[in-house]
Amino acid sequence: MTNPLVSILIPFKNVDQYLKECLKSIQKQTYSNWEVIAVNDNSSDNSLQIANKFAVSDSRFKILSNKESGIITALRKAYNNSNGRFISRMDADDCMSPKRIETMVNSLIEHGKGYLAIGKVKYFSKTGVNDGYDRYEKWLNKLTATGDNFKEIYKECVIPSPCWMVLKEDFEASNAFNPNRYPEDYDLAFRFYEKGLKCIPCTTTLHYWRDYDNRTSRTSEHYAQNYFLDIKLHYFLKLEYKPTDSLVVWGAGKKGKAIASTLVEKNIPFYWVCDNEKKIGKDIYGVLLKHYSELENIKKSKTIITVANEDDQSVIESFYHELRLKPAIDYFFFC
């Protein structure tokens, strides 16, 4: 496999402040055999005019328009019009490092089918990056450095949506952009995980992630926490849980209650535990909350943990270690 064509898929909408910088960062790539399939998702600003100027001067840019609406349909159209052996995605308001494509192509050529190329990311903003994004960046990059991303997939999205590359056949096997499920990047990460793709470790920053007040992940209802929780539970029940397991929910906060409510609606039996003395012994949704020590008596347990505090998570991990239960096999952190 020599010098394969890379298809870079870019949906864009009202990003005229940033699109030129994004597309220039692609033109500056050290790897030159790429095509950009950029789909205008009903922009009302000058984004389309900017994109078209690049297409006039550089034939590697193909600009299309989305007759429907939404990032999933735009991505689907971009992919359906691509020709590359390798598939990658880019956000129209971000920037690539100059060696991003070269680094990912070389990684995939070396490892072959069944692998996913990723890279470290760096947030940047004129007003400074908030603590939440800073923690996410550090957490994500730590996983990426060792390729252990999927071990913590139920915590957060472990594959940065604009910084991955995969062979077309693996992308097709993962059902491409066909599902209409948001957040689409998190859903795709789960489908990569479901198909058993392995992340190639990377210690280099390949993508610069722009943060600003009206970016889609901040403003769209599709990126609200309830959507993330729905995806986590959907894939947990599909990939991890078996009817012969003793399902346990640990935590009676907002997320714990949301999960418990859904399980009750689905008629899936479960134990509900916590360490909050004010809640232990209460009947919520017809399920009695018990002290977490009850886990010592539950056989073949599989636990969803909704406790977010990192210190509390460490205590919980120690408790499971004493029970000889393993993370990402017997218990899963959902936050």
N, C-alpha and C positions, 0 to 999 in steps of 0.2 A: 504494500500500500504506500505509494509515493505521492506526496503533495496533493492529498485529497481536497475536494471542494468542501468548504464549510458554509452552511447556510445560517445566517444570523437573523433571527426573527425579532422584529421590533413593532409592537403596537404603539401608536402615539395619539395623544389628544391634548390640545391646548398646552403645548410645552415650547412655545416659540422662544422663550427666554433661555432654554437650555439645549434645544435640539441640535443647533449648529456645533456646539462644543462636543456633544455626544458623537455625532457623525464624523467629525474631524478626528476624534480619538480612534475611530475604526480605520480611517484612512491612514493613520500613522502606525498601524500594526506592522510588525516585522515580518509577519506571515501575510502573503498577498493573495493567495487563492481562496477568496471568500466572495460571497454574495450577500447583500443585505436585502431582505424582503420586509419593507416597512409599510404598515397598514394604517392609514389615517382613520381613526375611529370618530368621525363626525366632529372634527375640530372647528372651532368658531374664531380662532385667531390666525396667525400667519404660519402656523406649523407646516401646512401642506406646501405653501410656496417655498419655504426653506428646504424641505425635503426634495421638492422637484428640481431645485437648482443643483443639488448634489447629483441627481440622476442625469441631468443634462451634461455635466462635466465628467462624470465617472459612471461607466456602463455597469459597474458592479452593484449599483444601487437600483432597486426596482421598487417603485412606489405604487401602492394600490389603495383603494378606498373600501371601507367596510360598509356594505349595504344594510347590515343589521346594526346592532349596538352592543357595546360591551367588550371587555378585554378578551374574554374567551373566544368570542366569534372572530375578533380581529386576529388573535393568535392562530386560530384554526385556518383562517384564510391565508395567512402568511405561510404556514406550514404546507398547505395544499398547493402553493405555488413555488415551493422550494425545490432545488435540484441537488442539494449537497449530500455527500456521503456521511458527513458529520453535521449534527444539529446543535445549535446554541441559541440562547435567548439574550436579549439586551433590553434594558429600560431606557426610554428616550430622554430621560433627564439625568442619566448617569454618565460616567466615563470609564473607558477601559485603560488599563496600563498598556504600554506599547507591546509587551510580549505576551499578553493574555492568550491570544489565539494560538500563537506558536507553542507556548507552554502546554496548553490543553491538547493540541493536536499531537505533539510528541508523546504526551502521557498516554493517550488513547492508542497510538500506534504501538507503543511498547507493551501495553497491557491487553489490548484487543477487546473482543466481545465480552459483554457482561460487566463492564466497568463504566464508572461515571467520573468524568474529570470535573474537579471543582477548584476553587482558589480562595485564598483569604480575601477579606473585604475591609474597606476602610470608609467609615462615614465622614462626610464633611458638610459644613454648613456655614453660611455667613454669620449666623447668630450663635454658633456653638452647638455641639451635639448634646442632647439631654442625657441624663443618667441611664434611662431605660435603654436607649439605643446603644450607648457605650457598653453597658453590661451584655447586651445581646451580641455585639461585635466581638467582645472578648471571649464569650462563651462559644460562639460559632467558630471563631478562628482556632480556638484550642482543639475543638473536635476535628476541624479540617486538617490541622497539622499532622494528625495521626490517622486520619481516615475513618475515625470511629463515629461519624455523624449519626448513623442510624441507631446507635445504642441509646440515644436520648430523643428519638423522634416524637415521643408523646409529650415532651416538654414544650417544644416550639418547632418552627420550621427549620430543619437542619440543613437544607439545601438553599443557598441564596438564590432567589428566583432569577436574577439577571447574570448569574455567574456559574454556569454549568455547560458541559458539552457531552454529547453521547452519540454513539453510532446510530444511524437511522433505524437499523433493524431492532435495536434495543428500545428505541423510542416508540416504534410501532408496537412492539410487544408489551409496552407499558400503557398502551391505549392513547398515546399522543395527547391531543387537546380535546378529545371527544367528550368526556364527562362535563356536564353543566353544573359543576360543584365549586363553590367559592369557600375560602380563598383558593384560587386555582393553582397557585404555586405550592401551597401546602398539600393539596390533593395530589399533585404530580409527584411530590417528594414521597408520599405514602405509596404511590403506585410503583415508583422506582424501587422502594423498599420491598414491596410485595413481590416483585419480579426477581428479587435477590441480587440486584446490581450492587457492586462493591465500589465504595468511594476510594479514589486514588489520593493518597496523602499529598498535601501541598503546603509548603511553608512560605510561599511568596504571595504578596498582595497583588491580585490581578484585577480587582474591580474597586472603583471609587463610587460609593453610594451617597447620593445627594439627599440631604434632609431639609425640608422646608414645610411651612405650615399647611399648604394645600396639596401636598403629594397624595396620591390615591390611597396609600395605606393608612393615611391619617383621616381622610374625609369620607371614603366610600363605606356604606353600610355593610358591604360584603367582607370587610376586614374587622368587623366587630368581634369581641371575644366569644360571643355565643356561636358564631360560625366556626371558629377554631375548635371550640369544645365539641361541637357536633361532628366535625371531621375526625377528631381523636377517638370519640366513642364509636363512630361508624367503623373505623378500621380496627379498633381494638376488638370489637365483637366479631369482626370478620376474620382477623388474622391471629389473634392471641387466645380468645376465649373459646372453650368447648363446653357443651352442656354438662359434661361430667365434672367440670371444675366447680369449686366452691368460690363463687365470685364475692369479693369484698370491696366495699367502698370505704376509704379512710378519709374522714374529714366531713364536717357538717356546715361548712361555710357556704358561700354563694355557689361555687362550682360543685361542691359535694352534693348540695341539694338539687342542682340542675341535673346532674348525672343520675341521682337517685330517682328523681321524678320521671326521667326518660325510661329508666329500667322498669319502674312500676308500670308505665304505659305499655311497655313491650312485654309485660308479664314474665320478665326475667328475674328469678329469685336471687337475692343477695343478702349478705351480712353487711351491717353498717356500724362502723366503729369510729371512735375519736378519743381525745384525751381531755375534752372540755367537760368539767364536772357539772356545769349548768345544763348540758345537753344530754349527758349519759342518763339513760332510763326513760327518755322522752319517746313518744310515738309520733313519727313524722311520715306522712304518706302511707301509714299502715305498717311501717317498719320500726322496730325498737332499736334505738341507739345503744350500743354497748361499749364497754371499755376495750381499748385495743388489745389488752392482754388475752382477750377471748381468742385471738389468733392462734394461741398455743394449742387450742383444742380443735381447730378447724383443719381438716385434712384436705390435701390437694387445693390449697387456696391460691387464688390469683387475684391480686389486689390492685385497684386503682387508687392512687394517692393524690389528694387534691390540696395538700398542705404546701404553701408557697415559701414560707420562711426557711432560709438556707440552714440556719442552726437547727431548727426542728427537723429538717430533712436529714441532717447528719445523725441525729438521735434515732430517727426512724430506720436509717440504714444499719445502724449498730444493732438495733432490735432484730431486724431481719437476718443479720449475720449470725446472731446467736441462735436463731431458729434454723440456720443453714439453708436459707432461702436466697435466691439469686436475683439481682436486678435485671430487668428486661426479659426475665423468664417467669419469675414468680410474682414480682411486683413492678409497677410502672408509675413513675411520677408524671402527672398530668399538668404540672406547672413548675 
